[in-house]
Structure formats: structure tokens, C-alpha cells
Amino acid sequence: MSYYWDEDDDHLLHVATPPVRWELWFDTEQVTVYGSGPFWAKLLFTKERRAQMHQGFLCVFQEVGLIAPAAQPRSRVKRAR
């Protein structure tokens, strides 16, 4: 795996995981992921695998501090006093 920041746009990260190349666009509110690769790799890339890869990218970026962890939903259970 290799990666580099775009020279013209500091919000765009290029990641290569042969045979697939990824572009990750960092916006103020979200990260958008684009991938490109050969046809056979696309056939093996199911919705489930796409979700796993997306989640993997997000976990790595949270660990290194590029993005803040998503807020955990609050429980609606009322506590006894």
C-alpha cells in the first residue's frame, strides 16, 4: 500500500492498494472515497466489501487523528433516581 497527498489540492489523498487505486476527498463534514481498478477486481467488490473498506479507511483516519470519531448515539433509556 502506498499513498501521497495531491500536490494541487491538500484535501485529496491518493492511496494505491494494487490493483485498485483510491482517492479520498476530505471535506469539513465528511470523507468521500472513490476507487478505480480493473474489471475483474470490480466484480469481486461487493456492497459488503465496499462497506468494509470504507469502514477500514475511517478507522485508520480516526486512529491517526485526521478525522474525529463519530459521536455515539445517546441511549433513550431513563435511569432510575
SULKA-V279091 format. One record per pair of residues at least 12 apart in sequence whose C-alpha atoms are under 8 Angstrom apart, sorted by sequence separation. I is the first residue (numbers start at 1). J is the second residue. If there is no record, write none. Layout:
i:I j:J
i:I j:J
//
This chain:
i:3 j:15
i:12 j:24
i:13 j:25
i:22 j:34
i:23 j:35
i:2 j:15
i:3 j:16
i:12 j:25
i:22 j:35
i:1 j:15
i:2 j:16
i:11 j:25
i:12 j:26
i:21 j:35
i:22 j:36
i:1 j:16
i:2 j:17
i:11 j:26
i:20 j:35
i:21 j:36
i:1 j:17
i:11 j:27
i:20 j:36
i:21 j:37
i:1 j:18
i:20 j:37
i:19 j:37
i:20 j:38
i:19 j:38
i:20 j:41
i:33 j:54
i:19 j:41
//
